[in-house]
Amino acid sequence: MELKLGDVQTTALIPLACKASETLRKDPRIRDQKAVEIIRALDIDTQQYDKFMSHEGVVARTIMLDRQLKEIIRKFPDSVIVNVGAGFDDRFHRVDNGRIRWFDLDLPDAIAARKKAFPPEDRVTMIPGSALEEDWCPAVQEALSESSSGPVFLAEGLFMYLTLDQIRTFLEILKRNFPGGGTLIAEQNSKLLQKNEKHHDTVKKTNAHFLSGTDTAQEIADLTDGIRLISEHSFNEEMRKYSIRGKLFALLLPNMNDRWATFCW
C-alpha cells in the first residue's frame, strides 16, 4: 500500500501504529485487527510512532471513547455518528449494533488512503472534505431523517491541529446545519503540551504542529453561543490503571495529558 498524506494527516499513523502493536500483545487492552493489517500492508517502520506515552494515551482514549459511545448507542440504537478527522480509525466495527449510520469525514488525501484499506459497506459513508466547510453536511442531514436522536460527532486527535478560530468555525457549522441539537465528543489538548510540543514523543517525528490548547474545555464552549460543556475526563483516569509510569504521570503532571470533553447544543 502506498500512502500520500499531508503533514497533519500523517499523524494518523501514530494511533494506527499504537493500536496495531497493542493488538499483537499477549493480553491486549484493545483490539484493532484492521490496524494490524494496514501496518503490515504499509511495510514501514512504525517504531517512531509507537512510543510509551503515545501508546498509553491511544489505548486510554480508545477505551474511554468506545465505552462512552457504546452507552450512547445503547440508549439510541439508530444513532447517526460522524467521525471527524477519521484517519484510519476502525471504531465503527468495535461499537456497531447493526443499526447505526456512520460517516467517516477527513481531507481528500486521507480519505483516498482510507479507501485503499477499508472496503465499502452498508451504513458507512466516507466523505472527503474539510470539517471547516459545509459540503459534507447534507449527507448527514439526510441520514438523520431516519434517526430518533440528534447526531453525534467525534473529534479525536483533531482540535489540537486547529486554531481556536477554526474550532469556532466548526462549532458554528454544527449549530447552523444541525439546529435540532446534537452531541460533540472532542479530544482536548493542554496549553502546557502545546507550548512543549517539541518534547512530544511521537508528534515531534512529524511535520505537524499543535495550534491550540486549553486549560479546560469550557474555553471551547465559550467560543460560540449555545454550546454547553457536559463533562470532561483526563486520559489519566484510564492510563494510571496500567503502569507505574502512568500513575506517576497522572500524579506529577495532572494537567499535561489530553482530555475527552462532551458538549451539546
Steps between C-alpha positions, in 0.01 A plus 500: 500500500638842404397805699513870421396700805531862605689605812203485736349193336830318555427512874232238431788252489558552874173347629514246220843376608406500868177308442674246282778426748253486792284253308799271453582489872427188703219666698389799291291766670352595164474304176523651154577236242454749219787707642719189492405434138572858393837518673604174336380622161685831536824314568655797682690534826244632748728499804524880495121521528463250785665644812388426857299813584332520159426128515342523843309813401358336189395192698339716770308723261384200299365323807335817632336607174387150405337467842323835472388440144363154577290654778358759259419229247336291771265790574453598134543189281444687173761769569665694219871539579757714319868421554669833422863462398454126474847405380527120517269462800289182504274592790185418301573127520566515873171669588262400218161364608377424148287817482714812535590722204867597491690771312878525472596857412857602416703700250510357145848349522413328828174359361680383185743309721217372718313361199803285417475335840124494572262343247153653451227372727142571594431775754850647465570803280843649438495872423803688364484856624594753763327524836529877456275501192137393471498275192484183711195603703214407259588128501485494880176702502341245269599212726351680801155482344497132598640549851314570823789691656736785420833437328817408689831648384838360601813713477792278600848637442361805317457814708869533591578545130242780467517857626230615740350706217481187286338307785246783531426468127443126540265552796300758306469259207356239737249743650395642163458170318359295788273748680305221668795436727773245527798371695868565444767285668837663446855439612654803669868594497657687792667839471802352674533229237453751221791706634716187534409324177868450415512253790201292384631148452341436160348817349850649499586231244252659256474847346172572680466768768258555787305817419288523813461381856267558793515479877136396507250404234280787616733714288372310197136538604556874543611541139140531380154539649287193555774242557483341846773297668355181649805318634876478474734212588879481489667207329681463833185340642564198279879513456577481871330160521769320304853606591720673756598754234133570435436553870803728536402703194148550639644601837784727387352650181123483550431786257734386224293216359220525246134488601170383359230766515133459414299795373141545385290768338 
